[in-house]
Amino acid sequence: MMLSVLSLIGREKELFVHDINSHEAELKQIVASSSFLVIGGAGSIGQAVTKEIFKRNPRKLHVVDISENNMVELVRDIRSSYGYIKGDFQTFALDVGSIEYDAFIKTDGQYDYVLNLSALKHVRSEKDPFTLMRMIDVNILNTEKTLLQSIAHKSRKYFCVSTDKAANPVNMMGASKRIMEMFLMRRSLDIDISTARFANVAFSDGSLLHGFNQRIQKRQPIVAPNDIKRYFVTPQESGELCLMSCIFGENRDIFFPKLSEELHLITFAEIAIKYLKQLGYEPYLCATEDEARRLADTLPDQGKWPCLFTGSDTTGEKDFEEFYTDKETLDMNRFHNLGIIKNEPSFDALALDEFTGVINGLKVQLTWSKEEIVTLFHKMIPDFGHKETGKYLDGKM
């Protein structure tokens, strides 16, 4: 399926070929002489970044992720695709928030580049206060923790992935990443940092498009919104973008894909239709969930697949996507298909400390509400356009 991802998202060309080729010699030289720690390296973007580093023969590459199974698959994938390198390549199934991870860092901790790809990325994760608190832990507090560890061990560079949803956020996930960027700005006084905002990664773990594969295997209906348009990058493009930002980003730079004829908006329903046709099925539009479930038993044998395409009314969905705001300064000339947001070290240290204090206080009490956290987020981001509809993706098929 991955061979046809480009055509599924309505493209013929890869985005960053020109930029990668123009800088390949320098990329190889820097990677081959450097050591790397990839945190969250077994997720979709983390695996893509790890492969981009591995194939350029790093001196040391350590990968940490909480998912043991995904880590095993990452190693199998790398061995099957690229084989072996002379450098020190190891994986560790660790939770970044744990004592075991701290002991791991204390034992070695010597990395030129630390790349943090761990994140709770789903808008649906804000549906309850407990998962929402874990989102804050993973997206913000663990970032601060690993930043401080990188500073203590005198790492050369800290890279952390952000999201397009951090630009004028309307959901808690995007807002958590915007707050994370504030924490990054503060630590940029002590270590060079760079980050990246980019679009949906096509067929990444847990994504709606990845769910299409699961629905086909389980002979279940394909469901998708028909009113939401999104930008998509391929897994490899996500890895290339992160590596370019990590290696070539100046302090506080945020990289993003330039909008061009190669990158355009497409609805999930459009992708679903292309996807089914590539598999040899004709989409059959259903009016209700019950009809779609019932027809899943018979339609596939006739070369058709039941689909339910509806409008979106769930909390946190943004009407449009943007990689930067009109208040941010851009460099659109340095690269062919990569734009850069240039930042000053602008942050409110008291607000950041208060945020950490309030969150830690709520955790000590072992009781908090979503409303308390939303209020705190509004304090950090006064123009936060949070949309609460009372409906969540878990309530849909």
C-alpha positions as CSV (number, residue, x, y, z in Angstrom):
1,M,0.0,0.0,0.0
2,M,2.8,2.4,0.8
3,L,4.0,2.4,-2.8
4,S,0.9,4.4,-3.8
5,V,0.7,6.8,-0.9
6,L,1.6,9.8,-3.1
7,S,-1.2,9.2,-5.6
8,L,-3.7,8.5,-2.8
9,I,-3.1,12.0,-1.4
10,G,-3.3,13.5,-4.8
11,R,0.3,14.1,-5.6
12,E,2.9,13.0,-8.2
13,K,6.1,14.4,-6.7
14,E,7.8,14.0,-3.4
15,L,8.1,17.4,-1.6
16,F,11.7,17.6,-0.4
17,V,13.7,15.9,-3.1
18,H,15.4,19.2,-4.2
19,D,16.3,20.2,-0.7
20,I,17.6,16.8,0.4
21,N,19.7,16.3,-2.8
22,S,21.2,19.8,-2.5
23,H,22.3,19.1,1.1
24,E,22.9,15.4,1.0
25,A,26.7,15.6,1.1
26,E,26.6,17.8,4.2
27,L,23.9,15.7,5.8
28,K,25.9,12.5,5.4
29,Q,29.1,14.2,6.8
30,I,27.3,15.6,9.9
31,V,25.3,12.4,10.6
32,A,28.3,10.1,10.2
33,S,30.3,12.1,12.7
34,S,27.6,12.5,15.3
35,S,25.6,10.7,18.0
36,F,21.8,10.8,18.2
37,L,19.1,10.0,20.7
38,V,15.6,9.6,19.3
39,I,12.8,9.8,21.9
40,G,9.5,8.3,20.7
41,G,11.4,6.6,17.9
42,A,8.9,3.8,17.3
43,G,5.9,6.0,16.4
44,S,5.3,6.7,12.7
45,I,7.3,10.0,12.6
46,G,9.9,8.6,15.0
47,Q,10.5,5.5,12.8
48,A,10.8,7.7,9.7
49,V,13.3,10.0,11.4
50,T,15.3,7.0,12.8
51,K,15.5,5.5,9.3
52,E,16.7,8.8,7.8
53,I,19.5,8.9,10.4
54,F,20.4,5.2,10.2
55,K,20.9,5.2,6.5
56,R,23.5,7.9,6.8
57,N,25.7,5.8,9.1
58,P,25.7,7.7,12.4
59,R,28.4,7.2,14.9
60,K,25.8,6.4,17.6
61,L,22.0,6.0,17.4
62,H,20.0,5.2,20.4
63,V,16.2,4.9,20.2
64,V,13.8,5.1,23.1
65,D,10.1,4.3,23.0
66,I,7.4,3.1,25.4
67,S,6.0,0.6,22.8
68,E,8.1,-2.6,22.9
69,N,6.2,-4.1,19.9
70,N,6.7,-1.1,17.7
71,M,10.3,-1.0,18.6
72,V,10.7,-4.7,17.5
73,E,9.1,-3.9,14.2
74,L,11.4,-0.8,13.8
75,V,14.5,-3.0,14.1
76,R,13.1,-5.7,11.8
77,D,12.3,-3.0,9.2
78,I,15.7,-1.4,9.4
79,R,17.6,-4.7,9.2
80,S,15.4,-5.7,6.2
81,S,15.9,-2.4,4.4
82,Y,19.3,-1.2,5.3
83,G,21.2,-4.0,7.1
84,Y,23.8,-2.9,9.5
85,I,26.1,0.0,10.4
86,K,29.5,0.3,12.1
87,G,28.0,2.8,14.6
88,D,26.4,2.0,18.0
89,F,22.7,1.3,17.2
90,Q,20.5,0.3,20.2
91,T,16.9,0.5,21.1
92,F,15.4,0.8,24.6
93,A,11.8,0.1,25.6
94,L,11.5,2.9,28.2
95,D,8.9,5.4,29.4
96,V,10.5,8.8,29.2
97,G,8.7,9.9,32.4
98,S,10.2,6.9,34.4
99,I,13.0,6.5,36.9
100,E,14.5,3.8,34.5
101,Y,14.8,6.4,31.8
102,D,16.6,8.8,34.2
103,A,19.0,6.0,35.1
104,F,19.6,5.4,31.4
105,I,20.4,9.0,30.8
106,K,22.7,9.1,33.8
107,T,24.6,6.1,32.6
108,D,25.4,7.6,29.2
109,G,23.5,10.7,28.2
110,Q,26.2,11.8,25.7
111,Y,24.5,12.8,22.5
112,D,25.2,15.5,20.0
113,Y,21.6,15.6,18.9
114,V,18.5,14.8,20.9
115,L,15.3,14.4,18.9
116,N,12.0,14.2,20.8
117,L,9.2,12.7,18.7
118,S,7.0,11.5,21.5
119,A,3.6,13.0,21.7
120,L,-0.1,12.4,22.3
121,K,-1.2,13.6,18.9
122,H,-4.9,12.8,18.8
123,V,-7.6,15.5,19.1
124,R,-9.7,12.8,20.7
125,S,-7.3,12.7,23.7
126,E,-9.0,15.7,25.2
127,K,-12.3,13.9,25.8
128,D,-11.6,13.1,29.5
129,P,-9.5,14.9,32.1
130,F,-7.2,11.9,32.8
131,T,-6.0,11.4,29.2
132,L,-5.8,15.2,28.9
133,M,-3.4,15.3,31.9
134,R,-1.3,12.6,30.3
135,M,-1.2,14.8,27.1
136,I,0.3,17.6,29.2
137,D,2.8,15.2,30.7
138,V,4.0,13.8,27.4
139,N,3.7,17.0,25.2
140,I,4.9,19.6,27.7
141,L,6.5,18.3,31.0
142,N,8.5,15.5,29.4
143,T,9.8,17.9,26.9
144,E,11.0,20.2,29.6
145,K,12.5,17.3,31.5
146,T,14.5,16.0,28.5
147,L,15.5,19.5,27.6
148,L,17.1,20.0,31.0
149,Q,18.8,16.6,30.7
150,S,20.2,17.6,27.3
151,I,21.5,20.9,28.7
152,A,23.1,19.1,31.6
153,H,24.9,16.7,29.3
154,K,25.9,19.5,26.9
155,S,24.2,18.2,23.9
156,R,24.7,20.3,20.7
157,K,21.1,20.5,19.6
158,Y,17.6,19.6,20.8
159,F,14.9,19.0,18.3
160,C,11.2,18.6,19.1
161,V,8.3,18.0,16.8
162,S,5.4,20.4,17.0
163,T,2.2,20.5,14.9
164,D,0.4,22.7,12.4
165,K,-2.4,22.7,15.0
166,A,-0.2,24.9,17.3
167,A,-0.8,27.8,14.9
168,N,-3.9,29.5,16.2
169,P,-5.0,26.4,18.1
170,V,-8.6,25.4,18.5
171,N,-8.1,22.1,20.4
172,M,-6.2,21.1,23.5
173,M,-3.7,19.0,21.6
174,G,-2.7,22.0,19.4
175,A,-2.7,24.2,22.5
176,S,-0.4,21.8,24.4
177,K,2.1,22.0,21.6
178,R,1.9,25.8,21.5
179,I,2.6,25.8,25.2
180,M,5.5,23.3,24.6
181,E,6.9,25.8,22.1
182,M,6.9,28.4,24.9
183,F,8.9,26.1,27.1
184,L,11.3,25.5,24.2
185,M,11.9,29.3,23.8
186,R,12.9,29.6,27.4
187,R,15.5,26.8,27.2
188,S,16.8,28.1,23.9
189,L,18.9,30.5,26.0
190,D,20.9,27.4,27.2
191,I,20.8,25.1,24.2
192,D,20.2,25.4,20.5
193,I,16.6,24.1,19.7
194,S,14.7,23.7,16.5
195,T,11.3,22.2,15.7
196,A,8.9,21.5,12.9
197,R,5.2,22.0,12.2
198,F,3.7,19.9,9.5
199,A,0.6,18.4,8.1
200,N,-1.0,15.0,8.7
201,V,1.3,12.1,8.0
202,A,-0.5,9.8,5.6
203,F,-1.2,6.3,7.0
204,S,0.6,7.0,10.3
205,D,-0.3,4.8,13.2
206,G,-3.7,5.6,14.7
207,S,-4.6,8.0,11.9
208,L,-7.9,7.8,10.0
209,L,-6.1,6.7,6.8
210,H,-4.3,3.9,8.8
211,G,-7.7,2.9,10.0
212,F,-8.8,2.3,6.3
213,N,-6.3,-0.6,6.2
214,Q,-7.8,-2.0,9.4
215,R,-11.3,-1.7,8.2
216,I,-10.5,-3.5,5.0
217,Q,-8.8,-6.4,6.8
218,K,-11.7,-6.7,9.2
219,R,-14.3,-6.3,6.5
220,Q,-15.9,-3.2,8.0
221,P,-17.3,0.0,6.5
222,I,-15.0,2.9,5.5
223,V,-16.1,6.1,7.4
224,A,-14.7,9.6,6.7
225,P,-15.6,13.2,7.0
226,N,-16.5,14.9,3.7
227,D,-16.2,18.5,4.8
228,I,-12.7,18.6,6.3
229,K,-9.7,19.3,4.0
230,R,-6.2,18.6,5.2
231,Y,-2.6,18.7,3.9
232,F,-0.8,15.4,3.9
233,V,2.9,14.4,3.9
234,T,4.3,10.9,3.5
235,P,6.0,9.1,6.4
236,Q,9.4,9.5,4.6
237,E,8.7,13.3,4.1
238,S,8.0,13.7,7.8
239,G,11.4,12.1,8.6
240,E,13.2,14.3,6.1
241,L,11.6,17.4,7.4
242,C,12.5,16.6,11.0
243,L,16.1,15.7,10.1
244,M,16.6,18.9,8.0
245,S,15.3,21.0,10.9
246,C,17.4,19.2,13.4
247,I,20.7,19.4,11.4
248,F,20.3,22.8,9.6
249,G,17.8,24.7,11.8
250,E,19.3,27.7,13.6
251,N,18.4,28.3,17.2
252,R,14.6,28.7,17.7
253,D,13.8,27.9,14.0
254,I,10.5,26.2,13.2
255,F,10.5,24.4,9.8
256,F,7.3,23.7,7.8
257,P,6.5,22.6,4.3
258,K,5.9,25.4,1.8
259,L,2.5,25.4,0.2
260,S,3.0,24.8,-3.5
261,E,1.4,22.9,-6.4
262,E,2.9,19.7,-4.9
263,L,1.1,20.2,-1.6
264,H,-2.6,20.8,-1.6
265,L,-5.7,20.3,0.5
266,I,-7.7,17.1,0.1
267,T,-10.7,15.6,2.0
268,F,-10.6,12.3,3.8
269,A,-13.5,11.2,1.7
270,E,-11.6,11.9,-1.5
271,I,-8.7,9.8,-0.2
272,A,-11.1,7.0,0.8
273,I,-12.5,6.8,-2.8
274,K,-9.0,6.7,-4.3
275,Y,-7.9,4.1,-1.8
276,L,-10.8,1.8,-2.5
277,K,-10.4,2.1,-6.3
278,Q,-6.7,1.2,-6.0
279,L,-7.9,-2.0,-4.2
280,G,-10.4,-2.7,-7.0
281,Y,-13.5,-1.7,-5.1
282,E,-16.3,0.8,-6.1
283,P,-17.3,3.0,-3.1
284,Y,-21.0,2.5,-2.2
285,L,-22.4,5.5,-0.3
286,C,-24.6,4.6,2.7
287,A,-27.0,6.9,4.6
288,T,-26.6,5.5,8.1
289,E,-24.1,3.5,10.3
290,D,-26.6,0.6,10.5
291,E,-26.8,0.3,6.7
292,A,-23.0,0.5,6.3
293,R,-22.5,-2.2,8.9
294,R,-25.2,-4.5,7.4
295,L,-23.9,-4.1,3.8
296,A,-20.3,-4.9,4.9
297,D,-21.3,-8.6,4.9
298,T,-22.3,-8.7,1.3
299,L,-21.1,-5.8,-0.8
300,P,-17.3,-6.6,-0.9
301,D,-18.1,-9.9,-2.8
302,Q,-19.7,-7.7,-5.5
303,G,-16.7,-5.5,-5.8
304,K,-18.2,-2.7,-3.8
305,W,-17.4,-1.3,-0.4
306,P,-19.9,0.4,2.0
307,C,-18.8,4.0,2.9
308,L,-20.3,6.6,5.2
309,F,-19.2,10.1,4.4
310,T,-20.6,12.8,6.8
311,G,-19.9,16.3,8.1
312,S,-17.8,16.8,11.1
313,D,-19.2,18.0,14.4
314,T,-16.7,16.8,17.0
315,T,-14.8,18.9,19.5
316,G,-11.5,20.4,18.4
317,E,-11.8,20.1,14.6
318,K,-10.2,23.0,12.8
319,D,-12.0,24.3,9.7
320,F,-8.7,24.9,7.9
321,E,-5.0,24.2,8.4
322,E,-2.1,26.7,8.7
323,F,1.6,26.3,9.5
324,Y,2.2,29.8,10.8
325,T,0.3,33.0,11.9
326,D,0.4,36.5,10.5
327,K,2.4,37.5,13.7
328,E,5.4,35.2,12.9
329,T,8.5,36.2,10.9
330,L,9.2,33.9,8.0
331,D,12.3,32.9,5.9
332,M,11.0,31.6,2.6
333,N,14.3,31.8,0.7
334,R,16.8,29.5,2.4
335,F,15.3,26.2,1.1
336,H,13.3,25.3,-2.0
337,N,10.3,23.6,-0.4
338,L,10.9,24.3,3.3
339,G,9.8,27.5,5.0
340,I,11.2,28.6,8.3
341,I,9.6,30.6,11.2
342,K,12.2,32.8,12.8
343,N,11.7,33.3,16.6
344,E,13.1,35.6,19.2
345,P,13.4,34.1,22.7
346,S,10.0,35.5,23.7
347,F,8.5,33.9,26.8
348,D,6.9,34.7,30.2
349,A,9.0,32.8,32.7
350,L,6.5,33.5,35.6
351,A,3.6,32.1,33.5
352,L,5.6,29.0,32.6
353,D,6.5,28.4,36.3
354,E,2.9,29.0,37.3
355,F,1.7,26.6,34.7
356,T,4.0,23.9,36.0
357,G,3.0,24.7,39.6
358,V,-0.7,24.4,38.9
359,I,-0.4,21.2,37.0
360,N,1.8,19.6,39.7
361,G,-0.6,20.8,42.4
362,L,-3.6,19.2,40.6
363,K,-1.7,15.9,40.3
364,V,-0.8,15.9,44.0
365,Q,-4.5,16.2,44.8
366,L,-5.3,13.3,42.4
367,T,-8.4,15.2,41.3
368,W,-8.9,17.8,38.5
369,S,-11.5,18.7,35.9
370,K,-11.2,19.4,32.2
371,E,-12.6,22.9,32.9
372,E,-9.7,23.7,35.2
373,I,-7.2,22.7,32.6
374,V,-9.0,24.6,29.8
375,T,-9.0,27.7,32.0
376,L,-5.2,27.3,32.6
377,F,-4.6,26.9,28.8
378,H,-6.6,30.1,28.2
379,K,-4.4,31.9,30.6
380,M,-1.3,30.7,28.7
381,I,-2.9,31.4,25.3
382,P,-5.4,34.3,25.7
383,D,-6.7,34.0,22.2
384,F,-7.1,30.2,22.4
385,G,-10.1,29.5,20.2
386,H,-11.2,26.2,21.9
387,K,-14.3,24.7,20.4
388,E,-16.3,22.5,22.7
389,T,-19.2,20.7,21.0
390,G,-19.8,18.0,23.6
391,K,-19.2,15.4,20.8
392,Y,-16.0,13.3,20.4
393,L,-14.5,11.0,17.9
394,D,-14.9,8.0,20.2
395,G,-18.7,8.4,19.8
396,K,-18.4,7.7,16.1
397,M,-17.9,4.6,14.1
